[in-house]
Amino acid sequence: MDINSIRAKLSALQTQNSRPSGEARKNVFWKPAVGKQTIRIVPSAYNKSNPFSELFFHYGIDKNPIISPTNWGETDPIVEFAKQLRNTKDKESWRLARKLDPKMRVFVPIIVRGEESEGVKLWGFGKEIYMELLSMVEDEDIGDYTDIVSGRDLNLTTVGADTTGTGFNKTTVRARTKESVLVEDGAMLQTILKDQPDPLKVFSRMSFDDMKSVLQKWLAVDEEGAEGSIISEPASNFDDTKPKATTTEELPWKKPENKFSLETQGKKVESKADKFDSLFNDDDNDLPF
């Protein structure tokens, strides 16, 4: 037995299954602070042709976002449950399925100007900034801003939640007009190009069974505290902690009135969790796993 190989495998598994500490996350991830900052997107060490990594996460089901196994081409029990919901003709089931769909988050390797010695970090953002950055590449006056010789730095301007009125910061991006080299120091350049966090390895992965358990608990939230037995599902189970809109249609995550039917006699009891669990019974479903 190769002891060193075993140790390496154990270390990899421990890293994969543990959530990074606050300090470790600080060393890996970066987000713009309120004000102005200058960064440089660098070529990816893992994909020479494209520095952007599109990853998919489930939000609002657990206390932390859950990275979807679909990122590795594996089966995601939450996605499969959403597919089952869409097999119905029920409007509320479709709306719930939409909430269960994983959402895209994009990560790109960067260095922060003035902090080059801290190495490469991952900047994560949503669709709006992603489209803006992709559009810059198509602009013939900008082009490939990641080029290590003739690329461009990016100026970021971030305003706080008190300014946006949305509860979230907002960042705008502008490419500098002047081309510049990534760094002058050859040794630092090699470090930047090779020593980068891998977007597919920095997130803690949840097992299939654990994801199933988390979803069961989330689905069962409305059932807790109910008097009697639940014999039918509510229309949906959306988080009502987000800003209010004027109508339910405008606020797809608004929690509707409780539509449980409660009865204790003469009815077959079947909870949402029971219905969900039955989808994973190999004897009576056709899921592809």
N, C-alpha and C positions, 0 to 999 in steps of 0.2 A: 504494500500500500504506500502510495506517495503522500507522506504527511503534509508536505508543503502544498500540494494540490488540494488536499482536504481542507486545510486551513484557509486557503484562498476561496474555496467554495463556501465555507461557513461564513467568512467575512462578507462575501457578496450577498448571501441570504439575509444576514443580519442587517446589512445596509438597506436591502430592498424592503424588508418588513418593518423597519423602524422609521418613525417620523423624525426628520432632521430637527436638531435642537435649534433654539432661536439664533444662536451664534452661527451655526452651520448654514441656516437659511439666509442669514444676512450676507454670508460669504458667497452664496450662490445666486440669489435673486436680487434684483434692483428695481426700484420704481421711482419715478421722478417726484421730487419734493415740490411744494408750492414755490413758484418763482421761475428762474431761468437756469437751464443747464445745457451743456454741450456734450454730446456723445458721438461715438463712431460705431456703426454696425460693422462687425468684422466677418470675414468668411468663416463658414462653419467647418469645424474639424471633422464633422460626421456626414456632411452633405456638401460637397464642393460646388454643386450647381445651384443650391438654394439654401440660404441661411435661415429661412423661416420654418419653424416646426409647428404644425397645426395639431394640437392635442385636444381631446374631448373629455369633459368632466360633467359629473352630475352635481348640481347645486341644490341646496335646500332640503335634501333627504337626510343627511347626517350633519353633525355639527361642523364638519370640515368638508370641503369639496371631495368627491370621490372620482379618481381618475378611471376612465372606462377601459375595460380590457380590450375593447375594439381597437385601441391604439396599437395593440400587438397582434391584431387579427384573431383575438380570442372571443369566446362567447360572453356576453354581458347579460346577466339575469334581469337587470332593470330594462334594458332594451328589448329583451324577449317578452317581458310582461307588457311593455308598451305596444308591441306588435299584436299581442292578444287583444288588448283593448281596442285596437283599430279594426279588429275583425268583427266588432259589433257595429250596430247602426245607431248607437246611443251617442248623442252629441256631447254629453258630459264625459263619457269615457274617452272620446277623442281629445277633449280638452285636457284631461288628466294625462293622456299619453303624450301630448305635446310638452307638458311640464316635465315628464320623465325622460324625454329625449336628452342625450348629452349635448352640452353646449361647447362651442369651439373657443379655445383660448390659444393665442399664438405666442410663441417664445422665440427670441432672437438673441444671439450672442453680441454683447457690446462691451466697449470700454468707456469709462467716463473720463472726459478730458480733465486733467489735473489730478486724476487718481489712477493713472495708468499702471502704477506699481501694484495696485490691488488686484490686477488681473481681470480676466473676462468674467462677466456676470450675465445672467439671463434676465432680459426685460420681457415681461408678459403684458399683453394688451388684447383688446377685443377687435371686432370686425371693422370699426370705423377707422382706427389708426392703421390697421392692416391694409385696408384699401388705399389709404393715403400714401403709405410707404410703397405699395406696389405701383401706384400711379406715377410716383416720382421716377421709377426705373424706366417707364415708358416715355417720360419727358426727355426729348433729345437734348435739352439744355442741362440735364442733370445726369442721366444714365446710371451706370453702375457705381453707386456711392460706396460700395464695399471694397472697391479696388484698393490694394495696399499701396499703390504708387500714385494713382490719379483719382482717388475717391474723394468723398466729401464728408465733412462732419455734419451733424444734424443739430440744430438749435431747438430746444424744447421749451415751451412756455406753459406752465401749469397754474391754473387758478383753483382756489379752494372751493369746498362745498358751499360756503357762505356766499360765494359769488355766483355759482352756477344755479343755486336754488333747487338742485336735484338731490342733494345729500351725497353727491360724489364729486371728486375733483375732475377737472377736464384738462387734457393736454393737447396742445397743437404742435405740429412739427413743421420745420422749415429747413430745407437744405441750404447750406452755405454756398455762396456763389464761387468762392475760391476753392480750387482743388488742393489736396494736400496728401502727403504720405501718411500712412497709418502711424508709424513711429520711426524715428531715426536710428535708434539703437538696434543692431542686428540680433543680439541675444534676446532682447525683450520681444522683438518681432516673432522669433521662433517660439517663444513661450506663449505668446498670445495666440498664435495659429494652432498650437498643439495642445496646450493645457486649458481645456474648456469643459465646463459641466455638460454632461449629456442629458438633454431634455427628457429622454425616455428612461433615465435611471435615477433622477433626483426626486421622484415622487414615490411615496409609500403606496404600494399596491395592496388592495383588499382582496381576499380570496373570494371565490364564487359563493361559497356558503355564507361568508360574513356579509357580502353584499345582499344576498337573499334575506338574511336575518334583519339587516338594517331597513330594507324596503318593507318587510312584514310589519316591523314596529311602526314605521311611518304611516303605513296604510291603516294601522289599528288605532291611531291616535284618537279619532273621534269615537271609537268604541269604548274607550276607557271612561269610567264614571257613568256610563249609561245604566239605567235601571231596567232589569229584565234582560231578555236575550235579543240579539240583533238578528233579524231574519232577512234584511235586504241592505244593499249598499247605499251610501250617500252618493249624490251626484258627483262629488269630487272632494278633494281634501287639500285645499290650497292654503298657502301661508298668508295670513291676514296682517302681517306686521309691516308690509310695504306701504308706500304712500297711497292714499285713497284716490280713486277716480270717481267720476260722476255716475257711471253705470257699470254693471257687471261686465258688459261686452268690452268696455274700455279697460277693464282691470281683470285680465284672465287669471290672475293668481288670487283674486278675491275669494274668500271662503264663503260658500253659499250657506243658506239656512240648512240646519241639520235635517236630512230627509230619511233618517233611520226610521224603520217601522219596528216598534218594540212590542213584543208579545211573548208570553211564557208558556202557553199551553197549545198543544195541537199543531205545532208548526215545527218543521225541520230547521234547526239552527245552523246557519252557515255564515261565518264572519268573512270580512274582506281578506283577512290573513288566510282563512281556510281556502277561499276561492283562489287566492294567489298560490298557495301551496299545492293545490291540486294540479296546477299547470306544470308542475315539476315532477309529477308522478308518471314514471315511464310507461305505466300500463294504460293511461287514458289521455295522453296528449301526443302531439306530433312535433314537439320542439326538436331542433336539429342538434341535440346533444344528449 
